[in-house]
Amino acid sequence: MSEFKIYSNGVLCLYRGDDEDLVLPKEVIDISRSSFYNKRMRSVTFHENIKKIGDIAFMNCTNLKSIFLPKNIAVLGNGVFEHCDNLESIEIVNKKILIGKYAFCNCPSIKTIKAPAEVINRPATWWCERFDEEVIFPIALECFDKDTDLIKYVTKDKKKALDILVKAKRTDLLKMLLTKSPKIKHCDIDDLIDYALKYKSVEINVILLEYKNKRYFSKS
């Protein structure tokens, strides 16, 4: 019996094997819902005939380390790689790819995301819930569905955040960063203000100084 159950139209609907390094058959065009749910492979090789990966197809594949999606993969379903706890890197080639909700949700180990700008700049309902700051900051602000999402994910490096906000001319988000981010500490503000002087931007410096003054007055 074959490890793969594949229909004549190229739809893969079931995998019975336990390969650590999985290579998909070239006749596969479409991977159906939950086909590899809870499997233990470390890697998957997607060939260029594949056009679609269905909902939760690789959900809970906790040993999976990296994903490379070739140019002909045009659709990723909802939750397709959700709860892949050890997934560290994602590479997407197709700039027109359609990505379902929560495709990489609850993937806390992601360190590297490589994708065309057209993909990166879309609303980010498909991103994972937990990001390292090294992944978050290179991503354009337009990734976030709501401004508050940016604040939620800003963690350690306020200077990187400031660089992005100034470049994007998002002084509104800069104010939110200073006043609403739960991870920012008051002791960092003076250092942040000194760093901001390099921009020679009156508007940016006024915002920072206003916040600094409010902090001092609130203590008195």
N, C-alpha and C positions, 0 to 999 in steps of 0.2 A: 504494500500500500504506500502511495506517495505521501510524503510529509505535507504536501500542499494540496488543497482542494481548489481547483481552478475550473471555472465554467468555460464553455467554448467561446464565449465573447470576451475572454481575458480578465474576468472578474475573479479575484482571489477572495475566497470567503472563509478559509480556515487553514490554520497551520498547526500540525500535530508534533513538530519536531522540537528539539532543544539545542540547536546549534548556538554556540557563543558568538560566532561571527557569521551572521546570516547574509546570504546572497540570494536575492529574489530571482525567480525564473524570468527569462526574457519575454515569455508570452503574457506576463502579467501587465495589464493596462490600468486596472482599477483595483484598489485594495478596499474591501468592504468593511463595514462597521465591526469593530471589536475583534478583527481577525487575529491580532497578536496580543490581545489583552493579557496582562500579567505574565508575559513570557520573560525569559531571563537572558536574552542576548545582550552582548556588550556593544555590538555594532550591526548596522544594517546597510547593505549596498543596494541603493535604488538605481536601476538602469534607466536609460532615457526614454524607454517606451511607456513608462508609467505616467499617467496624466492626473490621477486623483487618488487621494488617501482619505478614506471615510472617517466618520465620527469615531472617537475613542479607539482608533485602530491600534495604537501602541500605548494606550493608557496603562499606567502602573508597571511599565517595563523598567524596573528600578535599577537594573545594571547597565542600562544604555548610557554611553559616554558622550557620543557625538552624533550629529545628524548633518548630512549633506544632501540637499534636495536639488536634483538636476533641473535644467532649464524647462523641460516639458511638463514638469509637475505644476499643474495650474490651479489645483484646489486642495486645500487642507481642511478637513472637517472640524467640527466642534470638539474640543478636548482631545485632539488627536494624540498629543504627547503629554497629556496631563498626568501629574504625579510620577513623572520620570525623575526620581529623586537625585540621581547621580549624573544627569545630563549636564555637561559642561560647555559644549559649543554647538552652535547652530549656524549653518551656512545655507542661504537661499539665493538662487540664481535668477529665477523668473521674476522680473519686475512687475508683472501683471498678476501674480499669483493671488488667489482669493483665500484668505485665512479666516477660519471660523473662530467663534468665541472660545476663549480659554484654551486655545491650542497648546500653549506652553504654561498653563497655570500650575502653580504648586511645583515648580522646578527650581528648588532653592540653590542648586549648585552651579547654575549658568554663569560662566565667566566671559564668554566671547560670543558676540552676535555679528555675523557678516551678512549683509543684505543690501540690495540696491536702495538708493535714497527714496525711490518711489514706494518701497515697502516700509522702510523705517518711518517715513513721515505720515503714515496713516494712523487713525485712532487705534489705541493700543489695548483693546479688550482681549487680544490674543496673547499679550505678554504674561509672564509669570507674576505671581503675587509678590515674590521676594527677589530683589535684585541687589547685587553688589554695586557699590557706587561706581566702580570702574566700568560697569556695563551701562548704567543709567546715563552718565553724563555725556558720552559721545552721541546719544540719541537726540534727535531734534525735538524741540518743545511740542511740535504738532503731534507727536506720538500720543500725548495724553488726552484722554477724553474730557477731563475737567482740569482746571488749573489746580484744584486741591490735590489731584493725584500727584502732581509734581512735588508738592510740599510733602506729601506723605512719604515719598521715596527718597527725598534728600536726606542723606545720613551724615557722613563724616566730613567730606571735603567741601566746605562752604566757598572756598576760593574757586574751585571748578564750577560750582553753581553760579557764582557771580560772573565768571567769564561768559558762560552761556547766556545768562540773562541780559548782560550788557550787549553782547553781540546781536541778540534778538530784539533789543530795544524794549524789553519787557520789564519796565520799571514797576508795573503793577504786581508782577510776580516777585520782584525783589522785595517789595514791601511785605508780601505774604511770607516770603522766606524768613524775614527777620521777626515777624510778629506771630506766626502760626506754626512754624516747624517745631515739632516736639523734640527734635534731636539737637537743635542749636542751643548753645550755652551762652549766657551773657558774657562770660569771660573771653569769648572769641571775638566779640564785636570790635574791640579796639584794634586788634590785629587785622580784622577784615577791613576796617576803615583805612588803615595804613596801606593795605594792599590795593584798595580801590583808587588811591591817589594816582596810580599809574595811568588810569584812563583819562585823566584831565577832563572829567565830565562833571560840570556843575550840578546837573540834575541828579546823577548818581550820588555824589558826595553829600548833597543836601538831604537825600533820603537817609543815608547812613548817619549823618550827624543829628538829624531829627530823632532817629531812633535812640541814638546814644544819649541825647539830652533827656528824652523821656525816661530812660532807664535810670539816669542819675537823679532826676527830680522825684521819681517814684520811691527812691531810697530815702530821700530827705524828709 
